[in-house]
Amino acid sequence: MHPIIIQGGMGVGVSSWQLARKVASLGHLGVVSGTAVAVTVARRLAVGDDGGHIRRALDHFPIADMAARVYERHFRRSGPGGQKFRGLPSPTVDPGPALQELTVVASFVEVFLAREGTDGPVGVNLLEKIQLPTLPSLYGAMLADVDYVLMGAGVPVRIPAIIDRLAKHEDAAMPVDIAGDERGTKVESRFSPRAFFGEQEPPAIRRPNFLAIVSSATLATYLDRNSSGSPDGFVIEMPKAGGHNAPPRGRMKLDDAGEPVYGPRDAIDLDAIRALGKPFWLAGGYATPEGLREALAAGATGVQVGTAFALCDESGLAPSLKQRLIDKVLAGTARVRTDAKASPTGFPFKVAEVEGTLSHEDVVEARPRKCDLGYLREPYRRDDGKIGYRCASEPIDDYVAKGGDIEETKGRLCLCNGLLATIGLAQQRDDGYEESELVTAGDDLTAIGRYLSEGSTSYSAADVIHYLLQAISPGAPATASATIA
């Protein structure tokens, strides 16, 4: 049995545990964001852990002294608002024990809180492009009994086998892409569950389902035929979806507005997807009863919906920013553009235009270039043979000094800091500068008024699900027909 509706894994912390828990409680797949989860949990502790939720989750972590260390290291009583957060180590091929502990524990916390009090399915979303924290993030989520792992923004060919090994507490390794490495030397990120637990016996855990997020039948077929393990299903994502989009097939072409042009070659062969015999969900422009009916008629198990949930009451988007976006939609002034340059990953990235955020050039120009979180850094081979790290959004001179092409720095934004600011966890610099928000949303942003009742300026996750399920049974409650075979 698989859920009809998947709530997408959005941004950094927008897919909050509160949102995932609500969706799961209605019988659909609630998903927490695993991207930079160590930073989000550390900063929530730094502002006082409102409600004591993180502390409650830590009380259930299987290594009590480790949970206590994380809490004591990061908990403060400063309260929300602009502040200077304590710096954290950036991910590396061989992270130190403090970062590895924090990553496992933080991933556990998010999934535990999403699962708490509900029997509904809960998933975690990760990006293949962000390889370095993947193994500890996966293991932490699995310790919290996550039901699904979803991964896109790359080719997650080794994830099924990695999940198999972690479920048995076996050592796992993940090859790491090294930019411009002419030596061809194999570099791997490694994680040892037994070493992590030390002399303590790890608890029994189960293997979650793995859903690969893809944008072509070719990639889905390649992953399905992988001899070391294939996905349990697929999310087929169209260019209308928010966050990172797959680039157009062939040479990148931009329209007059500077947005990537998608053509016939980017159409997805759903006949080939169906022929794989695996469950699949359609994403990007399917957040309507008509879209759900279309997906089901095409043989899909259901749909993945992101933007509609991003602006609902339970999402992690900062409340004031959320309301500004809804007001823009109601006023007919909301706009989303596909920015071909914004993300240091090189993938096109959807940006919602909101005054005072990094969607506006004056805000971008006012920001001093700085890379102090490092989740989108790429490893590269230094002249001395060692591994270095660089990001196209860091200071230009630093990037070029590390062998980077200056052309790669043009138009790049700091997604790490911008997305954290979007959920109310903006860093404040020593000089008083406070990081600005960067909002990502799909093309459906302009239509979220469909979820608002007359005279209302807000809506819930249940409102979204109830609206979508009209495709199956008009007037049915949000929990109706939650799963199908």
Solvent accessible surface area in square Angstrom, and as a share of the most:
residue,aa,sasa,rsa
1,M,154,0.69
2,H,37,0.16
3,P,3,0.02
4,I,1,0.01
5,I,0,0.00
6,I,0,0.00
7,Q,0,0.00
8,G,2,0.02
9,G,22,0.21
10,M,25,0.11
11,G,23,0.22
12,V,5,0.03
13,G,6,0.05
14,V,9,0.05
15,S,0,0.00
16,S,3,0.02
17,W,15,0.05
18,Q,80,0.35
19,L,0,0.00
20,A,0,0.00
21,R,69,0.25
22,K,73,0.31
23,V,0,0.00
24,A,1,0.00
25,S,57,0.37
26,L,21,0.11
27,G,18,0.18
28,H,0,0.00
29,L,0,0.00
30,G,0,0.00
31,V,0,0.00
32,V,1,0.00
33,S,6,0.04
34,G,5,0.05
35,T,19,0.11
36,A,8,0.06
37,V,5,0.03
38,A,2,0.01
39,V,2,0.01
40,T,3,0.02
41,V,0,0.00
42,A,5,0.04
43,R,11,0.04
44,R,47,0.17
45,L,0,0.00
46,A,13,0.10
47,V,25,0.15
48,G,23,0.22
49,D,11,0.06
50,D,134,0.69
51,G,57,0.55
52,G,29,0.28
53,H,58,0.26
54,I,6,0.03
55,R,111,0.41
56,R,77,0.28
57,A,0,0.00
58,L,7,0.04
59,D,101,0.52
60,H,106,0.47
61,F,7,0.03
62,P,40,0.25
63,I,13,0.07
64,A,81,0.63
65,D,88,0.46
66,M,10,0.04
67,A,5,0.04
68,A,46,0.36
69,R,91,0.33
70,V,0,0.00
71,Y,38,0.14
72,E,129,0.58
73,R,66,0.24
74,H,10,0.04
75,F,36,0.15
76,R,108,0.40
77,R,206,0.75
78,S,69,0.45
79,G,20,0.19
80,P,124,0.78
81,G,49,0.47
82,G,40,0.39
83,Q,33,0.15
84,K,126,0.54
85,F,7,0.03
86,R,129,0.47
87,G,64,0.62
88,L,27,0.14
89,P,77,0.49
90,S,28,0.18
91,P,5,0.03
92,T,38,0.22
93,V,25,0.14
94,D,125,0.65
95,P,29,0.19
96,G,39,0.37
97,P,109,0.68
98,A,42,0.33
99,L,10,0.05
100,Q,45,0.20
101,E,21,0.09
102,L,4,0.02
103,T,5,0.03
104,V,0,0.00
105,V,0,0.00
106,A,0,0.00
107,S,2,0.01
108,F,7,0.03
109,V,0,0.00
110,E,6,0.03
111,V,0,0.00
112,F,37,0.15
113,L,0,0.00
114,A,0,0.00
115,R,53,0.19
116,E,49,0.22
117,G,87,0.83
118,T,19,0.11
119,D,150,0.78
120,G,10,0.10
121,P,26,0.17
122,V,0,0.00
123,G,0,0.00
124,V,2,0.01
125,N,11,0.06
126,L,10,0.05
127,L,36,0.18
128,E,21,0.10
129,K,92,0.39
130,I,15,0.08
131,Q,19,0.08
132,L,15,0.08
133,P,18,0.11
134,T,2,0.01
135,L,0,0.00
136,P,7,0.04
137,S,4,0.03
138,L,0,0.00
139,Y,0,0.00
140,G,0,0.00
141,A,0,0.00
142,M,1,0.01
143,L,18,0.09
144,A,9,0.07
145,D,50,0.26
146,V,1,0.00
147,D,18,0.09
148,Y,8,0.03
149,V,0,0.00
150,L,1,0.01
151,M,0,0.00
152,G,3,0.03
153,A,20,0.15
154,G,18,0.18
155,V,68,0.39
156,P,2,0.01
157,V,23,0.13
158,R,123,0.45
159,I,1,0.00
160,P,2,0.01
161,A,28,0.22
162,I,6,0.03
163,I,0,0.00
164,D,52,0.27
165,R,106,0.39
166,L,0,0.00
167,A,17,0.13
168,K,121,0.51
169,H,15,0.07
170,E,60,0.27
171,D,76,0.39
172,A,3,0.03
173,A,30,0.23
174,M,8,0.03
175,P,32,0.20
176,V,11,0.06
177,D,100,0.52
178,I,24,0.12
179,A,29,0.22
180,G,73,0.70
181,D,31,0.16
182,E,173,0.78
183,R,149,0.54
184,G,67,0.64
185,T,73,0.42
186,K,149,0.63
187,V,22,0.13
188,E,34,0.15
189,S,4,0.02
190,R,163,0.59
191,F,5,0.02
192,S,33,0.21
193,P,0,0.00
194,R,115,0.42
195,A,76,0.59
196,F,21,0.09
197,F,10,0.04
198,G,52,0.50
199,E,186,0.84
200,Q,81,0.36
201,E,125,0.56
202,P,11,0.07
203,P,52,0.33
204,A,106,0.82
205,I,32,0.16
206,R,110,0.40
207,R,84,0.31
208,P,1,0.01
209,N,49,0.25
210,F,0,0.00
211,L,0,0.00
212,A,0,0.00
213,I,19,0.10
214,V,4,0.02
215,S,37,0.24
216,S,19,0.13
217,A,13,0.10
218,T,93,0.54
219,L,37,0.18
220,A,0,0.00
221,T,27,0.15
222,Y,121,0.46
223,L,2,0.01
224,D,32,0.17
225,R,188,0.69
226,N,33,0.17
227,S,121,0.78
228,S,65,0.42
229,G,22,0.21
230,S,34,0.22
231,P,3,0.02
232,D,43,0.22
233,G,0,0.00
234,F,1,0.00
235,V,0,0.00
236,I,0,0.00
237,E,33,0.15
238,M,35,0.15
239,P,45,0.28
240,K,111,0.47
241,A,13,0.10
242,G,27,0.26
243,G,16,0.15
244,H,28,0.13
245,N,4,0.02
246,A,36,0.28
247,P,61,0.38
248,P,10,0.07
249,R,114,0.42
250,G,49,0.47
251,R,213,0.78
252,M,73,0.33
253,K,134,0.57
254,L,93,0.46
255,D,67,0.35
256,D,160,0.83
257,A,68,0.53
258,G,33,0.32
259,E,32,0.15
260,P,11,0.07
261,V,70,0.40
262,Y,61,0.23
263,G,34,0.33
264,P,131,0.82
265,R,153,0.56
266,D,30,0.15
267,A,81,0.63
268,I,27,0.14
269,D,76,0.40
270,L,39,0.20
271,D,91,0.47
272,A,33,0.25
273,I,1,0.01
274,R,100,0.36
275,A,86,0.67
276,L,34,0.17
277,G,69,0.66
278,K,57,0.24
279,P,33,0.21
280,F,4,0.02
281,W,0,0.00
282,L,1,0.00
283,A,2,0.01
284,G,12,0.11
285,G,36,0.34
286,Y,25,0.10
287,A,6,0.05
288,T,25,0.15
289,P,10,0.06
290,E,106,0.48
291,G,6,0.05
292,L,0,0.00
293,R,107,0.39
294,E,103,0.46
295,A,0,0.00
296,L,56,0.28
297,A,93,0.72
298,A,21,0.16
299,G,42,0.41
300,A,6,0.05
301,T,15,0.09
302,G,0,0.00
303,V,0,0.00
304,Q,17,0.08
305,V,4,0.02
306,G,22,0.21
307,T,14,0.08
308,A,2,0.02
309,F,0,0.00
310,A,6,0.05
311,L,3,0.02
312,C,0,0.00
313,D,77,0.40
314,E,39,0.18
315,S,11,0.07
316,G,20,0.19
317,L,7,0.03
318,A,17,0.13
319,P,111,0.70
320,S,81,0.52
321,L,2,0.01
322,K,18,0.08
323,Q,63,0.28
324,R,95,0.35
325,L,1,0.00
326,I,1,0.01
327,D,69,0.36
328,K,30,0.13
329,V,15,0.08
330,L,92,0.46
331,A,74,0.57
332,G,67,0.64
333,T,84,0.49
334,A,15,0.11
335,R,99,0.36
336,V,21,0.12
337,R,48,0.17
338,T,12,0.07
339,D,23,0.12
340,A,16,0.13
341,K,88,0.37
342,A,0,0.00
343,S,0,0.00
344,P,23,0.14
345,T,24,0.14
346,G,36,0.35
347,F,31,0.13
348,P,0,0.00
349,F,4,0.02
350,K,4,0.02
351,V,0,0.00
352,A,0,0.00
353,E,46,0.21
354,V,0,0.00
355,E,97,0.43
356,G,49,0.47
357,T,0,0.00
358,L,3,0.01
359,S,11,0.07
360,H,61,0.27
361,E,116,0.52
362,D,97,0.50
363,V,24,0.14
364,V,39,0.22
365,E,131,0.59
366,A,70,0.54
367,R,24,0.09
368,P,72,0.45
369,R,76,0.28
370,K,88,0.37
371,C,41,0.24
372,D,44,0.23
373,L,11,0.06
374,G,3,0.03
375,Y,15,0.06
376,L,23,0.11
377,R,54,0.20
378,E,64,0.29
379,P,11,0.07
380,Y,20,0.08
381,R,47,0.17
382,R,94,0.34
383,D,155,0.81
384,D,87,0.45
385,G,13,0.12
386,K,129,0.55
387,I,39,0.20
388,G,6,0.05
389,Y,34,0.13
390,R,29,0.11
391,C,9,0.05
392,A,7,0.05
393,S,4,0.03
394,E,11,0.05
395,P,46,0.29
396,I,64,0.33
397,D,118,0.61
398,D,66,0.34
399,Y,10,0.04
400,V,65,0.37
401,A,89,0.69
402,K,63,0.26
403,G,59,0.57
404,G,7,0.07
405,D,81,0.42
406,I,91,0.46
407,E,88,0.40
408,E,71,0.32
409,T,2,0.01
410,K,111,0.47
411,G,51,0.49
412,R,19,0.07
413,L,13,0.07
414,C,12,0.07
415,L,3,0.02
416,C,18,0.11
417,N,2,0.01
418,G,0,0.00
419,L,16,0.08
420,L,2,0.01
421,A,5,0.04
422,T,3,0.01
423,I,19,0.10
424,G,46,0.44
425,L,10,0.05
426,A,13,0.10
427,Q,10,0.04
428,Q,59,0.26
429,R,32,0.12
430,D,125,0.65
431,D,114,0.59
432,G,48,0.46
433,Y,44,0.17
434,E,76,0.34
435,E,7,0.03
436,S,18,0.11
437,E,45,0.20
438,L,0,0.00
439,V,4,0.02
440,T,22,0.13
441,A,4,0.03
442,G,2,0.02
443,D,60,0.31
444,D,30,0.16
445,L,1,0.00
446,T,76,0.44
447,A,33,0.26
448,I,1,0.00
449,G,29,0.28
450,R,75,0.27
451,Y,12,0.05
452,L,25,0.13
453,S,80,0.52
454,E,183,0.82
455,G,81,0.78
456,S,34,0.22
457,T,65,0.38
458,S,51,0.33
459,Y,5,0.02
460,S,26,0.17
461,A,0,0.00
462,A,27,0.21
463,D,62,0.32
464,V,0,0.00
465,I,0,0.00
466,H,70,0.31
467,Y,48,0.18
468,L,0,0.00
469,L,2,0.01
470,Q,61,0.27
471,A,15,0.11
472,I,65,0.33
473,S,47,0.30
474,P,113,0.71
475,G,63,0.61
476,A,13,0.10
477,P,85,0.54
478,A,13,0.10
479,T,69,0.40
480,A,26,0.20
481,S,56,0.36
482,A,19,0.14
483,T,52,0.30
484,I,62,0.32
485,A,113,0.87
